[in-house]
C-alpha cells in the first residue's frame, strides 16, 4: 500500500503466511514478498542473499536508509533510464 512502511508490509505478509492452512516454506514466502516490494527497493534487494524474515527486514531497512541518504541515486537513475527505454520512452 502507498505509504506503508516496508517493515509493516513484511510483517503483514509473515502473519498471513503463518495463518495459511497449509503453510508455505519461508523461502517461498520471502520470494513472494520480494516480488511485491515497491521500486526502487525491489530492484536493489533482488539479488541479496536473504534466508529469513529477519534478514529481509534488516536488508530492507538498510537499503531504505541508503536511498534516503542518496547512496543509490546513480543506480536508481540508471535503472529508471533503462526501464523507460524498454517501455519506448526517452
mmCIF file as gemmi writes it, N, C-alpha and C atoms, coordinates in Angstrom:
data_model
loop_
_atom_site.group_PDB
_atom_site.id
_atom_site.type_symbol
_atom_site.label_atom_id
_atom_site.label_alt_id
_atom_site.label_comp_id
_atom_site.label_asym_id
_atom_site.label_entity_id
_atom_site.label_seq_id
_atom_site.pdbx_PDB_ins_code
_atom_site.Cartn_x
_atom_site.Cartn_y
_atom_site.Cartn_z
_atom_site.occupancy
_atom_site.B_iso_or_equiv
_atom_site.pdbx_formal_charge
_atom_site.auth_seq_id
_atom_site.auth_asym_id
_atom_site.pdbx_PDB_model_num
ATOM 1 N N . UNK Axp A 1 ? 0.835 -1.189 0 1 0 ? 1 A 1
ATOM 2 C CA . UNK Axp A 1 ? 0 0 0 1 0 ? 1 A 1
ATOM 3 C C . UNK Axp A 1 ? 0.873 1.245 0 1 0 ? 1 A 1
ATOM 4 N N . UNK Axp A 2 ? 0.361 2.272 -0.62 1 0 ? 2 A 1
ATOM 5 C CA . UNK Axp A 2 ? 1.066 3.551 -0.645 1 0 ? 2 A 1
ATOM 6 C C . UNK Axp A 2 ? 1.246 4.063 0.779 1 0 ? 2 A 1
ATOM 7 N N . UNK Axp A 3 ? 2.456 4.441 1.132 1 0 ? 3 A 1
ATOM 8 C CA . UNK Axp A 3 ? 2.728 4.994 2.448 1 0 ? 3 A 1
ATOM 9 C C . UNK Axp A 3 ? 2.986 3.957 3.533 1 0 ? 3 A 1
ATOM 10 N N . UNK Axp A 4 ? 2.787 2.692 3.215 1 0 ? 4 A 1
ATOM 11 C CA . UNK Axp A 4 ? 3.031 1.641 4.199 1 0 ? 4 A 1
ATOM 12 C C . UNK Axp A 4 ? 4.534 1.421 4.343 1 0 ? 4 A 1
ATOM 13 N N . UNK Axp A 5 ? 5.001 1.319 5.56 1 0 ? 5 A 1
ATOM 14 C CA . UNK Axp A 5 ? 6.418 1.086 5.794 1 0 ? 5 A 1
ATOM 15 C C . UNK Axp A 5 ? 6.763 -0.349 5.409 1 0 ? 5 A 1
ATOM 16 N N . UNK Axp A 6 ? 7.968 -0.522 4.883 1 0 ? 6 A 1
ATOM 17 C CA . UNK Axp A 6 ? 8.398 -1.838 4.415 1 0 ? 6 A 1
ATOM 18 C C . UNK Axp A 6 ? 8.355 -2.862 5.536 1 0 ? 6 A 1
ATOM 19 N N . UNK Axp A 7 ? 8.795 -2.479 6.71 1 0 ? 7 A 1
ATOM 20 C CA . UNK Axp A 7 ? 8.783 -3.405 7.851 1 0 ? 7 A 1
ATOM 21 C C . UNK Axp A 7 ? 7.359 -3.894 8.129 1 0 ? 7 A 1
ATOM 22 N N . UNK Axp A 8 ? 6.39 -2.98 8.09 1 0 ? 8 A 1
ATOM 23 C CA . UNK Axp A 8 ? 4.985 -3.347 8.311 1 0 ? 8 A 1
ATOM 24 C C . UNK Axp A 8 ? 4.491 -4.273 7.204 1 0 ? 8 A 1
ATOM 25 N N . UNK Axp A 9 ? 4.872 -3.972 5.969 1 0 ? 9 A 1
ATOM 26 C CA . UNK Axp A 9 ? 4.483 -4.787 4.818 1 0 ? 9 A 1
ATOM 27 C C . UNK Axp A 9 ? 4.998 -6.219 4.977 1 0 ? 9 A 1
ATOM 28 N N . UNK Axp A 10 ? 6.272 -6.354 5.34 1 0 ? 10 A 1
ATOM 29 C CA . UNK Axp A 10 ? 6.873 -7.682 5.514 1 0 ? 10 A 1
ATOM 30 C C . UNK Axp A 10 ? 6.217 -8.415 6.678 1 0 ? 10 A 1
ATOM 31 N N . UNK Axp A 11 ? 5.983 -7.722 7.782 1 0 ? 11 A 1
ATOM 32 C CA . UNK Axp A 11 ? 5.338 -8.345 8.947 1 0 ? 11 A 1
ATOM 33 C C . UNK Axp A 11 ? 3.927 -8.82 8.607 1 0 ? 11 A 1
ATOM 34 N N . UNK Axp A 12 ? 3.2 -8.002 7.836 1 0 ? 12 A 1
ATOM 35 C CA . UNK Axp A 12 ? 1.839 -8.376 7.433 1 0 ? 12 A 1
ATOM 36 C C . UNK Axp A 12 ? 1.87 -9.664 6.603 1 0 ? 12 A 1
ATOM 37 N N . UNK Axp A 13 ? 2.815 -9.737 5.666 1 0 ? 13 A 1
ATOM 38 C CA . UNK Axp A 13 ? 2.962 -10.939 4.846 1 0 ? 13 A 1
ATOM 39 C C . UNK Axp A 13 ? 3.315 -12.143 5.715 1 0 ? 13 A 1
ATOM 40 N N . UNK Axp A 14 ? 4.21 -11.953 6.65 1 0 ? 14 A 1
ATOM 41 C CA . UNK Axp A 14 ? 4.644 -13.042 7.524 1 0 ? 14 A 1
ATOM 42 C C . UNK Axp A 14 ? 3.452 -13.6 8.304 1 0 ? 14 A 1
ATOM 43 N N . UNK Axp A 15 ? 2.639 -12.732 8.841 1 0 ? 15 A 1
ATOM 44 C CA . UNK Axp A 15 ? 1.445 -13.145 9.585 1 0 ? 15 A 1
ATOM 45 C C . UNK Axp A 15 ? 0.495 -13.92 8.682 1 0 ? 15 A 1
ATOM 46 N N . UNK Axp A 16 ? 0.275 -13.409 7.474 1 0 ? 16 A 1
ATOM 47 C CA . UNK Axp A 16 ? -0.622 -14.088 6.535 1 0 ? 16 A 1
ATOM 48 C C . UNK Axp A 16 ? -0.099 -15.479 6.184 1 0 ? 16 A 1
ATOM 49 N N . UNK Axp A 17 ? 1.199 -15.603 5.988 1 0 ? 17 A 1
ATOM 50 C CA . UNK Axp A 17 ? 1.795 -16.905 5.671 1 0 ? 17 A 1
ATOM 51 C C . UNK Axp A 17 ? 1.615 -17.888 6.822 1 0 ? 17 A 1
ATOM 52 N N . UNK Axp A 18 ? 1.712 -17.404 8.037 1 0 ? 18 A 1
ATOM 53 C CA . UNK Axp A 18 ? 1.549 -18.268 9.209 1 0 ? 18 A 1
ATOM 54 C C . UNK Axp A 18 ? 0.098 -18.688 9.425 1 0 ? 18 A 1
ATOM 55 N N . UNK Axp A 19 ? -0.859 -17.939 8.887 1 0 ? 19 A 1
ATOM 56 C CA . UNK Axp A 19 ? -2.279 -18.252 9.047 1 0 ? 19 A 1
ATOM 57 C C . UNK Axp A 19 ? -2.777 -19.286 8.037 1 0 ? 19 A 1
ATOM 58 N N . UNK Axp A 20 ? -1.999 -19.57 7.017 1 0 ? 20 A 1
ATOM 59 C CA . UNK Axp A 20 ? -2.447 -20.478 5.958 1 0 ? 20 A 1
ATOM 60 C C . UNK Axp A 20 ? -2.678 -21.881 6.511 1 0 ? 20 A 1
ATOM 61 N N . UNK Axp A 21 ? -3.706 -22.554 5.975 1 0 ? 21 A 1
ATOM 62 C CA . UNK Axp A 21 ? -3.994 -23.922 6.407 1 0 ? 21 A 1
ATOM 63 C C . UNK Axp A 21 ? -2.809 -24.831 6.113 1 0 ? 21 A 1
ATOM 64 N N . UNK Axp A 22 ? -2.241 -24.65 4.936 1 0 ? 22 A 1
ATOM 65 C CA . UNK Axp A 22 ? -1.04 -25.387 4.559 1 0 ? 22 A 1
ATOM 66 C C . UNK Axp A 22 ? 0.077 -24.365 4.395 1 0 ? 22 A 1
ATOM 67 N N . UNK Axp A 23 ? 0.808 -24.12 5.47 1 0 ? 23 A 1
ATOM 68 C CA . UNK Axp A 23 ? 1.843 -23.08 5.422 1 0 ? 23 A 1
ATOM 69 C C . UNK Axp A 23 ? 2.865 -23.331 4.317 1 0 ? 23 A 1
ATOM 70 N N . UNK Axp A 24 ? 3.345 -22.248 3.745 1 0 ? 24 A 1
ATOM 71 C CA . UNK Axp A 24 ? 4.381 -22.362 2.729 1 0 ? 24 A 1
ATOM 72 C C . UNK Axp A 24 ? 5.737 -22.212 3.411 1 0 ? 24 A 1
ATOM 73 N N . UNK Axp A 25 ? 6.755 -22.684 2.727 1 0 ? 25 A 1
ATOM 74 C CA . UNK Axp A 25 ? 8.101 -22.564 3.266 1 0 ? 25 A 1
ATOM 75 C C . UNK Axp A 25 ? 8.493 -21.096 3.352 1 0 ? 25 A 1
ATOM 76 N N . UNK Axp A 26 ? 9.35 -20.789 4.304 1 0 ? 26 A 1
ATOM 77 C CA . UNK Axp A 26 ? 9.793 -19.41 4.486 1 0 ? 26 A 1
ATOM 78 C C . UNK Axp A 26 ? 10.448 -18.877 3.211 1 0 ? 26 A 1
ATOM 79 N N . UNK Axp A 27 ? 11.211 -19.719 2.516 1 0 ? 27 A 1
ATOM 80 C CA . UNK Axp A 27 ? 11.86 -19.267 1.278 1 0 ? 27 A 1
ATOM 81 C C . UNK Axp A 27 ? 10.833 -18.875 0.227 1 0 ? 27 A 1
ATOM 82 N N . UNK Axp A 28 ? 9.724 -19.615 0.152 1 0 ? 28 A 1
ATOM 83 C CA . UNK Axp A 28 ? 8.654 -19.271 -0.791 1 0 ? 28 A 1
ATOM 84 C C . UNK Axp A 28 ? 8 -17.949 -0.397 1 0 ? 28 A 1
ATOM 85 N N . UNK Axp A 29 ? 7.756 -17.778 0.883 1 0 ? 29 A 1
ATOM 86 C CA . UNK Axp A 29 ? 7.145 -16.537 1.37 1 0 ? 29 A 1
ATOM 87 C C . UNK Axp A 29 ? 8.054 -15.348 1.083 1 0 ? 29 A 1
ATOM 88 N N . UNK Axp A 30 ? 9.348 -15.513 1.316 1 0 ? 30 A 1
ATOM 89 C CA . UNK Axp A 30 ? 10.299 -14.431 1.057 1 0 ? 30 A 1
ATOM 90 C C . UNK Axp A 30 ? 10.314 -14.063 -0.422 1 0 ? 30 A 1
ATOM 91 N N . UNK Axp A 31 ? 10.23 -15.056 -1.273 1 0 ? 31 A 1
ATOM 92 C CA . UNK Axp A 31 ? 10.192 -14.801 -2.716 1 0 ? 31 A 1
ATOM 93 C C . UNK Axp A 31 ? 8.95 -14.005 -3.098 1 0 ? 31 A 1
ATOM 94 N N . UNK Axp A 32 ? 7.808 -14.373 -2.548 1 0 ? 32 A 1
ATOM 95 C CA . UNK Axp A 32 ? 6.566 -13.644 -2.822 1 0 ? 32 A 1
ATOM 96 C C . UNK Axp A 32 ? 6.647 -12.2 -2.33 1 0 ? 32 A 1
ATOM 97 N N . UNK Axp A 33 ? 7.191 -12.021 -1.148 1 0 ? 33 A 1
ATOM 98 C CA . UNK Axp A 33 ? 7.312 -10.674 -0.589 1 0 ? 33 A 1
ATOM 99 C C . UNK Axp A 33 ? 8.219 -9.823 -1.464 1 0 ? 33 A 1
ATOM 100 N N . UNK Axp A 34 ? 9.367 -10.362 -1.854 1 0 ? 34 A 1
ATOM 101 C CA . UNK Axp A 34 ? 10.301 -9.613 -2.704 1 0 ? 34 A 1
ATOM 102 C C . UNK Axp A 34 ? 9.635 -9.158 -3.994 1 0 ? 34 A 1
ATOM 103 N N . UNK Axp A 35 ? 8.841 -10.043 -4.581 1 0 ? 35 A 1
ATOM 104 C CA . UNK Axp A 35 ? 8.17 -9.709 -5.844 1 0 ? 35 A 1
ATOM 105 C C . UNK Axp A 35 ? 7.151 -8.59 -5.672 1 0 ? 35 A 1
ATOM 106 N N . UNK Axp A 36 ? 6.677 -8.388 -4.463 1 0 ? 36 A 1
ATOM 107 C CA . UNK Axp A 36 ? 5.642 -7.386 -4.212 1 0 ? 36 A 1
ATOM 108 C C . UNK Axp A 36 ? 6.147 -6.118 -3.532 1 0 ? 36 A 1
ATOM 109 N N . UNK Axp A 37 ? 7.447 -5.994 -3.375 1 0 ? 37 A 1
ATOM 110 C CA . UNK Axp A 37 ? 8.01 -4.753 -2.834 1 0 ? 37 A 1
ATOM 111 C C . UNK Axp A 37 ? 7.904 -3.663 -3.89 1 0 ? 37 A 1
ATOM 112 N N . UNK Axp A 38 ? 7.886 -2.436 -3.456 1 0 ? 38 A 1
ATOM 113 C CA . UNK Axp A 38 ? 7.823 -1.321 -4.403 1 0 ? 38 A 1
ATOM 114 C C . UNK Axp A 38 ? 9.232 -0.955 -4.869 1 0 ? 38 A 1
ATOM 115 N N . UNK Axp A 39 ? 9.283 -0.309 -6.015 1 0 ? 39 A 1
ATOM 116 C CA . UNK Axp A 39 ? 10.554 0.165 -6.554 1 0 ? 39 A 1
ATOM 117 C C . UNK Axp A 39 ? 10.966 1.42 -5.812 1 0 ? 39 A 1
ATOM 118 N N . UNK Axp A 40 ? 12.2 1.721 -5.664 1 0 ? 40 A 1
ATOM 119 C CA . UNK Axp A 40 ? 13.375 1.024 -6.178 1 0 ? 40 A 1
ATOM 120 C C . UNK Axp A 40 ? 13.866 -0.094 -5.263 1 0 ? 40 A 1
ATOM 121 N N . UNK Axp A 41 ? 13.239 -0.255 -4.092 1 0 ? 41 A 1
ATOM 122 C CA . UNK Axp A 41 ? 13.671 -1.29 -3.152 1 0 ? 41 A 1
ATOM 123 C C . UNK Axp A 41 ? 13.662 -2.669 -3.802 1 0 ? 41 A 1
ATOM 124 N N . UNK Axp A 42 ? 12.642 -2.956 -4.578 1 0 ? 42 A 1
ATOM 125 C CA . UNK Axp A 42 ? 12.512 -4.264 -5.229 1 0 ? 42 A 1
ATOM 126 C C . UNK Axp A 42 ? 13.753 -4.59 -6.054 1 0 ? 42 A 1
ATOM 127 N N . UNK Axp A 43 ? 14.212 -3.658 -6.857 1 0 ? 43 A 1
ATOM 128 C CA . UNK Axp A 43 ? 15.393 -3.887 -7.693 1 0 ? 43 A 1
ATOM 129 C C . UNK Axp A 43 ? 16.668 -3.991 -6.868 1 0 ? 43 A 1
ATOM 130 N N . UNK Axp A 44 ? 16.782 -3.167 -5.855 1 0 ? 44 A 1
ATOM 131 C CA . UNK Axp A 44 ? 18.008 -3.137 -5.06 1 0 ? 44 A 1
ATOM 132 C C . UNK Axp A 44 ? 18.168 -4.36 -4.16 1 0 ? 44 A 1
ATOM 133 N N . UNK Axp A 45 ? 17.076 -4.978 -3.769 1 0 ? 45 A 1
ATOM 134 C CA . UNK Axp A 45 ? 17.143 -6.114 -2.843 1 0 ? 45 A 1
ATOM 135 C C . UNK Axp A 45 ? 17.056 -7.462 -3.577 1 0 ? 45 A 1
ATOM 136 N N . UNK Axp A 46 ? 16.784 -7.4 -4.862 1 0 ? 46 A 1
ATOM 137 C CA . UNK Axp A 46 ? 16.516 -8.599 -5.661 1 0 ? 46 A 1
ATOM 138 C C . UNK Axp A 46 ? 17.547 -9.712 -5.483 1 0 ? 46 A 1
ATOM 139 N N . UNK Axp A 47 ? 18.824 -9.407 -5.558 1 0 ? 47 A 1
ATOM 140 C CA . UNK Axp A 47 ? 19.862 -10.438 -5.519 1 0 ? 47 A 1
ATOM 141 C C . UNK Axp A 47 ? 20.548 -10.589 -4.165 1 0 ? 47 A 1
ATOM 142 N N . UNK Axp A 48 ? 20.031 -9.939 -3.154 1 0 ? 48 A 1
ATOM 143 C CA . UNK Axp A 48 ? 20.624 -10.051 -1.819 1 0 ? 48 A 1
ATOM 144 C C . UNK Axp A 48 ? 20.39 -11.458 -1.265 1 0 ? 48 A 1
ATOM 145 N N . UNK Axp A 49 ? 21.411 -12.039 -0.624 1 0 ? 49 A 1
ATOM 146 C CA . UNK Axp A 49 ? 21.257 -13.39 -0.055 1 0 ? 49 A 1
ATOM 147 C C . UNK Axp A 49 ? 20.455 -13.347 1.247 1 0 ? 49 A 1
ATOM 148 N N . UNK Axp A 50 ? 19.159 -13.553 1.131 1 0 ? 50 A 1
ATOM 149 C CA . UNK Axp A 50 ? 18.261 -13.457 2.285 1 0 ? 50 A 1
ATOM 150 C C . UNK Axp A 50 ? 17.559 -14.797 2.488 1 0 ? 50 A 1
ATOM 151 N N . UNK Axp A 51 ? 17.628 -15.302 3.728 1 0 ? 51 A 1
ATOM 152 C CA . UNK Axp A 51 ? 17.035 -16.605 4.02 1 0 ? 51 A 1
ATOM 153 C C . UNK Axp A 51 ? 15.957 -16.57 5.096 1 0 ? 51 A 1
ATOM 154 N N . UNK Axp A 52 ? 15.817 -15.439 5.791 1 0 ? 52 A 1
ATOM 155 C CA . UNK Axp A 52 ? 14.827 -15.354 6.865 1 0 ? 52 A 1
ATOM 156 C C . UNK Axp A 52 ? 14.092 -14.017 6.799 1 0 ? 52 A 1
ATOM 157 N N . UNK Axp A 53 ? 12.948 -13.962 7.472 1 0 ? 53 A 1
ATOM 158 C CA . UNK Axp A 53 ? 12.195 -12.708 7.549 1 0 ? 53 A 1
ATOM 159 C C . UNK Axp A 53 ? 13.035 -11.629 8.231 1 0 ? 53 A 1
ATOM 160 N N . UNK Axp A 54 ? 13.756 -12.013 9.276 1 0 ? 54 A 1
ATOM 161 C CA . UNK Axp A 54 ? 14.586 -11.044 9.999 1 0 ? 54 A 1
ATOM 162 C C . UNK Axp A 54 ? 15.65 -10.451 9.078 1 0 ? 54 A 1
ATOM 163 N N . UNK Axp A 55 ? 16.271 -11.293 8.256 1 0 ? 55 A 1
ATOM 164 C CA . UNK Axp A 55 ? 17.276 -10.799 7.309 1 0 ? 55 A 1
ATOM 165 C C . UNK Axp A 55 ? 16.646 -9.876 6.274 1 0 ? 55 A 1
ATOM 166 N N . UNK Axp A 56 ? 15.45 -10.217 5.819 1 0 ? 56 A 1
ATOM 167 C CA . UNK Axp A 56 ? 14.767 -9.376 4.836 1 0 ? 56 A 1
ATOM 168 C C . UNK Axp A 56 ? 14.463 -8.002 5.427 1 0 ? 56 A 1
ATOM 169 N N . UNK Axp A 57 ? 13.955 -7.983 6.634 1 0 ? 57 A 1
ATOM 170 C CA . UNK Axp A 57 ? 13.655 -6.703 7.291 1 0 ? 57 A 1
ATOM 171 C C . UNK Axp A 57 ? 14.934 -5.887 7.477 1 0 ? 57 A 1
ATOM 172 N N . UNK Axp A 58 ? 15.993 -6.546 7.925 1 0 ? 58 A 1
ATOM 173 C CA . UNK Axp A 58 ? 17.263 -5.851 8.143 1 0 ? 58 A 1
ATOM 174 C C . UNK Axp A 58 ? 17.802 -5.267 6.834 1 0 ? 58 A 1
ATOM 175 N N . UNK Axp A 59 ? 17.801 -6.069 5.776 1 0 ? 59 A 1
ATOM 176 C CA . UNK Axp A 59 ? 18.297 -5.598 4.476 1 0 ? 59 A 1
ATOM 177 C C . UNK Axp A 59 ? 17.425 -4.474 3.928 1 0 ? 59 A 1
ATOM 178 N N . UNK Axp A 60 ? 16.116 -4.64 4.026 1 0 ? 60 A 1
ATOM 179 C CA . UNK Axp A 60 ? 15.193 -3.619 3.518 1 0 ? 60 A 1
ATOM 180 C C . UNK Axp A 60 ? 15.391 -2.299 4.257 1 0 ? 60 A 1
ATOM 181 N N . UNK Axp A 61 ? 15.517 -2.362 5.577 1 0 ? 61 A 1
ATOM 182 C CA . UNK Axp A 61 ? 15.748 -1.147 6.361 1 0 ? 61 A 1
ATOM 183 C C . UNK Axp A 61 ? 17.061 -0.48 5.966 1 0 ? 61 A 1
ATOM 184 N N . UNK Axp A 62 ? 18.096 -1.282 5.784 1 0 ? 62 A 1
ATOM 185 C CA . UNK Axp A 62 ? 19.405 -0.756 5.406 1 0 ? 62 A 1
ATOM 186 C C . UNK Axp A 62 ? 19.358 -0.092 4.031 1 0 ? 62 A 1
ATOM 187 N N . UNK Axp A 63 ? 18.707 -0.744 3.083 1 0 ? 63 A 1
ATOM 188 C CA . UNK Axp A 63 ? 18.598 -0.189 1.733 1 0 ? 63 A 1
ATOM 189 C C . UNK Axp A 63 ? 17.747 1.073 1.739 1 0 ? 63 A 1
ATOM 190 N N . UNK Axp A 64 ? 16.639 1.06 2.461 1 0 ? 64 A 1
ATOM 191 C CA . UNK Axp A 64 ? 15.798 2.262 2.529 1 0 ? 64 A 1
ATOM 192 C C . UNK Axp A 64 ? 16.561 3.438 3.129 1 0 ? 64 A 1
ATOM 193 N N . UNK Axp A 65 ? 17.365 3.171 4.139 1 0 ? 65 A 1
ATOM 194 C CA . UNK Axp A 65 ? 18.183 4.235 4.735 1 0 ? 65 A 1
ATOM 195 C C . UNK Axp A 65 ? 19.182 4.755 3.701 1 0 ? 65 A 1
ATOM 196 N N . UNK Axp A 66 ? 19.778 3.839 2.937 1 0 ? 66 A 1
ATOM 197 C CA . UNK Axp A 66 ? 20.705 4.237 1.884 1 0 ? 66 A 1
ATOM 198 C C . UNK Axp A 66 ? 20.036 5.07 0.805 1 0 ? 66 A 1
ATOM 199 N N . UNK Axp A 67 ? 18.797 4.73 0.479 1 0 ? 67 A 1
ATOM 200 C CA . UNK Axp A 67 ? 18.035 5.508 -0.506 1 0 ? 67 A 1
ATOM 201 C C . UNK Axp A 67 ? 17.82 6.924 0.02 1 0 ? 67 A 1
ATOM 202 N N . UNK Axp A 68 ? 17.405 7.031 1.285 1 0 ? 68 A 1
ATOM 203 C CA . UNK Axp A 68 ? 17.18 8.352 1.894 1 0 ? 68 A 1
ATOM 204 C C . UNK Axp A 68 ? 18.452 9.19 1.92 1 0 ? 68 A 1
ATOM 205 N N . UNK Axp A 69 ? 19.59 8.529 2.154 1 0 ? 69 A 1
ATOM 206 C CA . UNK Axp A 69 ? 20.871 9.233 2.233 1 0 ? 69 A 1
ATOM 207 C C . UNK Axp A 69 ? 21.45 9.536 0.849 1 0 ? 69 A 1
ATOM 208 N N . UNK Axp A 70 ? 20.841 8.978 -0.205 1 0 ? 70 A 1
ATOM 209 C CA . UNK Axp A 70 ? 21.304 9.247 -1.563 1 0 ? 70 A 1
ATOM 210 C C . UNK Axp A 70 ? 22.388 8.307 -2.061 1 0 ? 70 A 1
ATOM 211 N N . UNK Axp A 71 ? 22.663 7.23 -1.323 1 0 ? 71 A 1
ATOM 212 C CA . UNK Axp A 71 ? 23.723 6.308 -1.71 1 0 ? 71 A 1
ATOM 213 C C . UNK Axp A 71 ? 23.435 5.57 -3.013 1 0 ? 71 A 1
ATOM 214 N N . UNK Axp A 72 ? 22.183 5.443 -3.38 1 0 ? 72 A 1
ATOM 215 C CA . UNK Axp A 72 ? 21.811 4.684 -4.569 1 0 ? 72 A 1
ATOM 216 C C . UNK Axp A 72 ? 21.327 5.564 -5.719 1 0 ? 72 A 1
ATOM 217 N N . UNK Axp A 73 ? 21.507 6.863 -5.611 1 0 ? 73 A 1
ATOM 218 C CA . UNK Axp A 73 ? 20.98 7.777 -6.629 1 0 ? 73 A 1
ATOM 219 C C . UNK Axp A 73 ? 21.438 7.417 -8.036 1 0 ? 73 A 1
ATOM 220 N N . UNK Axp A 74 ? 22.718 7.122 -8.218 1 0 ? 74 A 1
ATOM 221 C CA . UNK Axp A 74 ? 23.232 6.765 -9.537 1 0 ? 74 A 1
ATOM 222 C C . UNK Axp A 74 ? 22.629 5.475 -10.058 1 0 ? 74 A 1
ATOM 223 N N . UNK Axp A 75 ? 22.47 4.51 -9.193 1 0 ? 75 A 1
ATOM 224 C CA . UNK Axp A 75 ? 21.9 3.22 -9.58 1 0 ? 75 A 1
ATOM 225 C C . UNK Axp A 75 ? 20.428 3.378 -9.93 1 0 ? 75 A 1
ATOM 226 N N . UNK Axp A 76 ? 19.7 4.103 -9.109 1 0 ? 76 A 1
ATOM 227 C CA . UNK Axp A 76 ? 18.268 4.296 -9.326 1 0 ? 76 A 1
ATOM 228 C C . UNK Axp A 76 ? 18.024 5.073 -10.608 1 0 ? 76 A 1
ATOM 229 N N . UNK Axp A 77 ? 18.788 6.13 -10.838 1 0 ? 77 A 1
ATOM 230 C CA . UNK Axp A 77 ? 18.626 6.927 -12.057 1 0 ? 77 A 1
ATOM 231 C C . UNK Axp A 77 ? 18.922 6.082 -13.286 1 0 ? 77 A 1
ATOM 232 N N . UNK Axp A 78 ? 19.971 5.265 -13.228 1 0 ? 78 A 1
ATOM 233 C CA . UNK Axp A 78 ? 20.332 4.394 -14.346 1 0 ? 78 A 1
ATOM 234 C C . UNK Axp A 78 ? 19.235 3.367 -14.607 1 0 ? 78 A 1
ATOM 235 N N . UNK Axp A 79 ? 18.713 2.77 -13.559 1 0 ? 79 A 1
ATOM 236 C CA . UNK Axp A 79 ? 17.645 1.771 -13.68 1 0 ? 79 A 1
ATOM 237 C C . UNK Axp A 79 ? 16.392 2.394 -14.277 1 0 ? 79 A 1
ATOM 238 N N . UNK Axp A 80 ? 16.022 3.58 -13.841 1 0 ? 80 A 1
ATOM 239 C CA . UNK Axp A 80 ? 14.843 4.257 -14.389 1 0 ? 80 A 1
ATOM 240 C C . UNK Axp A 80 ? 15.019 4.543 -15.867 1 0 ? 80 A 1
ATOM 241 N N . UNK Axp A 81 ? 16.219 4.934 -16.258 1 0 ? 81 A 1
ATOM 242 C CA . UNK Axp A 81 ? 16.513 5.214 -17.662 1 0 ? 81 A 1
ATOM 243 C C . UNK Axp A 81 ? 16.36 3.939 -18.502 1 0 ? 81 A 1
ATOM 244 N N . UNK Axp A 82 ? 16.885 2.812 -17.998 1 0 ? 82 A 1
ATOM 245 C CA . UNK Axp A 82 ? 16.756 1.528 -18.69 1 0 ? 82 A 1
ATOM 246 C C . UNK Axp A 82 ? 15.295 1.119 -18.818 1 0 ? 82 A 1
ATOM 247 N N . UNK Axp A 83 ? 14.535 1.265 -17.75 1 0 ? 83 A 1
ATOM 248 C CA . UNK Axp A 83 ? 13.118 0.899 -17.77 1 0 ? 83 A 1
ATOM 249 C C . UNK Axp A 83 ? 12.35 1.729 -18.787 1 0 ? 83 A 1
ATOM 250 N N . UNK Axp A 84 ? 12.642 3.013 -18.858 1 0 ? 84 A 1
ATOM 251 C CA . UNK Axp A 84 ? 11.97 3.884 -19.824 1 0 ? 84 A 1
ATOM 252 C C . UNK Axp A 84 ? 12.302 3.482 -21.253 1 0 ? 84 A 1
ATOM 253 N N . UNK Axp A 85 ? 13.547 3.066 -21.51 1 0 ? 85 A 1
ATOM 254 C CA . UNK Axp A 85 ? 13.926 2.611 -22.849 1 0 ? 85 A 1
ATOM 255 C C . UNK Axp A 85 ? 13.133 1.36 -23.222 1 0 ? 85 A 1
ATOM 256 N N . UNK Axp A 86 ? 12.978 0.448 -22.266 1 0 ? 86 A 1
ATOM 257 C CA . UNK Axp A 86 ? 12.232 -0.784 -22.512 1 0 ? 86 A 1
ATOM 258 C C . UNK Axp A 86 ? 10.772 -0.489 -22.835 1 0 ? 86 A 1
ATOM 259 N N . UNK Axp A 87 ? 10.24 0.569 -22.248 1 0 ? 87 A 1
ATOM 260 C CA . UNK Axp A 87 ? 8.837 0.941 -22.475 1 0 ? 87 A 1
ATOM 261 C C . UNK Axp A 87 ? 8.676 1.853 -23.684 1 0 ? 87 A 1
ATOM 262 N N . UNK Axp A 88 ? 9.785 2.17 -24.346 1 0 ? 88 A 1
ATOM 263 C CA . UNK Axp A 88 ? 9.714 3.015 -25.528 1 0 ? 88 A 1
ATOM 264 C C . UNK Axp A 88 ? 9.715 4.493 -25.244 1 0 ? 88 A 1
ATOM 265 N N . UNK Axp A 89 ? 10.094 4.863 -24.027 1 0 ? 89 A 1
ATOM 266 C CA . UNK Axp A 89 ? 10.174 6.281 -23.665 1 0 ? 89 A 1
ATOM 267 C C . UNK Axp A 89 ? 11.628 6.716 -23.714 1 0 ? 89 A 1
ATOM 268 N N . UNK Axp A 90 ? 11.83 7.995 -23.882 1 0 ? 90 A 1
ATOM 269 C CA . UNK Axp A 90 ? 13.21 8.51 -23.874 1 0 ? 90 A 1
ATOM 270 C C . UNK Axp A 90 ? 13.421 9.477 -22.756 1 0 ? 90 A 1
